[in-house]
Amino acid sequence: MTIFWVAAALMTVSGLLILAPALLRPNKTEAEDLNARNVRIARERLAELESERESGVLSGAMFEQAKADLEGNLIDDLRDAKEAPLEAAPAKLALASVLVLVPLVALLLYLTLGAPGLLVVQGDHQSGQPGKPSMEEMLVKLEEKLKENPDNAEGWFILGRSYSSLGRYPEAVAALEKVHKLAGDNPSVLTALADVLALASGGKVSGRPEELLRKALEQAPDDPTALWMLGIAMQEQAKHKEAIAYWRRVLPQVQDDPKTSAQLGSLIERSMQEGGLSEADIPTVAPVPANPGIEIRVSVILDEKLKEKVAPGDSLFVMAKAIEGPPMPLAVVKLKAADLPAEVSLTDAMAMSPDLRLSKFPKVLVQARIVKGAGPMAQSGDLESDSLETATAGAEPLRLVIGRVLP
């Protein structure tokens, strides 16, 4: 899958896990049950944020901002659950939960790792922390940059997903419609647009979202997000056999994730019961073979002319990104500048999600960056190498020379 961009990074199966508990629930849902679910989801997301902070993906300031957003969303969820009527459509509640909990980490990563040439932090911010703008400041900056560069599809995509996470559905749809216009009928673009259209219509996947998802599957038959959402559309229409068929096609792709597999299995079991179906009615699907052999070996050196500009404690990031894919890296290694010259290997084991593995993309761009700040935020004065294109399968060793300073 490519996107341009989307589903893989932001609508991964891990995000769709939120759908399963809601879809498995009866139509009458007690407020305290909903509260418990919201608290559990928030705890899981906090654990993910802590892991990202420890691995160096998020700086301390970025972690605190994301944590504050998560806490604010949880408070709103608990209040809404208390005030909401006891009857609700499970699929709609589930999709709304997905939106509330889509993290703005995507925006952070885009501004840090995704496009340093588009958004480079310069000077002090009003917050008094040079190089560490708040989430709101970054969103405003992205809006301003897109006014100057309206053909940047990647930026519109991240803006649309950020709007979506804030509940600004009409603006999210408008932004992703721009991506669709710029990038065309790319499968992941279609899936992302279907997602926000469903959210904007109260969680209904049938209709235009379903049409977009079917078009996506014509080009990417194994896209797990499109398959999962089409299963929901079929469930909405009481087409249980079709729903199960779509969900069965997702199962082989999450076989290494017991929790996701169990949730998906429960969805299938419930749909079989409601449709009066037996196991014999549902075709089996062969597991997707693993590809453990993907490895990109990279050697990194620093141009002699720049040695005086680097401190031993500066952070060194070596990363691979899809050429036409999500702005987030597919694999990242973090070292210290003191480790230079360095040799690293980028593999599928470093993936940030099951759908963002090197093996999912035929070609990638590999780059090295020395960062002066605590996190990977691209700032004036940081040092970078050129981005080298390489095939992921049978990749030849790469040599990166860090030889330029960001203005």
CORQUIHU-V235420 format. One record per backbone hydrogen bond with DSSP energy under -0.5 kcal/mol. CO is the residue of the C=O (numbers start at 1). NH is the residue of the N-H. Records with the same first field share a line. If there is no record, write none. Layout:
# CORQUIHU-V235420
CO->NH + NH
This chain:
# CORQUIHU-V235420
2->188
3->5 + 325
6->9 + 10 + 11
7->11
12->15 + 16
13->17
15->18
16->19 + 20
17->21
18->22
19->23
20->24
21->25
22->25
27->29 + 88
30->34
31->35
32->36
33->37
34->38
35->39
36->40
37->41
38->42
39->43
40->44
41->45
42->46
43->47
44->48
45->49
46->50
47->51
48->52
49->53
50->54
51->55
52->57 + 58
53->56
59->63
60->64
61->65
62->66
63->67
64->68
65->69
66->70
67->71
68->72
69->73
70->74
71->75
72->76
73->77
74->78
75->79
76->80
77->81
78->82
79->83
80->84
86->29
88->90
89->93
90->94
91->95
92->96
93->97
94->98
95->99
96->100
97->101
98->102
99->102
101->103
103->106
104->107 + 108
105->109
106->110
107->111
108->112
109->113 + 114
110->115
115->118 + 119
119->121
121->380
123->131
125->128
128->130
129->132
134->138
135->139
136->140
137->141
138->142
139->143
140->144
141->145
142->146
143->147
144->148
145->149
149->152
151->153
152->156
153->157
154->158
155->159
156->160
157->161
158->162
159->163
160->164
161->165
162->166
163->166 + 168
164->167
167->169
168->172
169->173
170->174
171->175
172->176
173->177
174->178
175->179
176->180
177->181
178->182
179->183
180->184
184->186
186->190
187->191
188->7 + 192
189->193
190->194
191->195
192->196
193->197
194->198
195->199
196->200
197->201
198->203 + 204
199->202
203->205
205->210
207->211
208->212
209->213
210->214
211->215
212->216
213->217
214->218
215->219
216->219 + 220
220->223
223->227
224->228
225->229
226->230
227->231
228->232
229->233
230->234
231->235
232->236
233->237
234->239
235->238
238->240
239->243
240->244
241->245
242->246
243->247
244->248
245->249
246->249 + 250
247->250 + 251
248->252
250->253 + 254
251->254
252->255
254->257
256->258
257->261
258->262
259->263
260->264
261->265
262->266
263->267
264->268
265->269
266->270
267->271
268->272
269->273
270->274
271->275
272->276 + 277
273->276
278->281
279->282
281->283
287->289
291->294
294->348
295->297
296->346
297->398
298->344
299->400
300->341 + 342
301->402
303->306
304->307
306->309
307->310
311->314
312->338
314->337
315->371
316->335
317->369
318->333
319->367
320->330 + 331
321->365
322->325
324->4
331->320
333->318
335->316
336->339
337->340
342->300
344->298
345->347
346->296
347->350
348->351
353->356
356->352
357->360
358->361
362->392
363->323
364->390
365->321
366->388
367->319
368->385
369->317 + 371
370->383
371->315
378->121
379->382
382->406
383->370
384->403 + 404
386->388
388->366
390->364
392->295 + 394 + 395
398->299
400->301 + 402
401->386 + 403
402->303
404->384
406->381
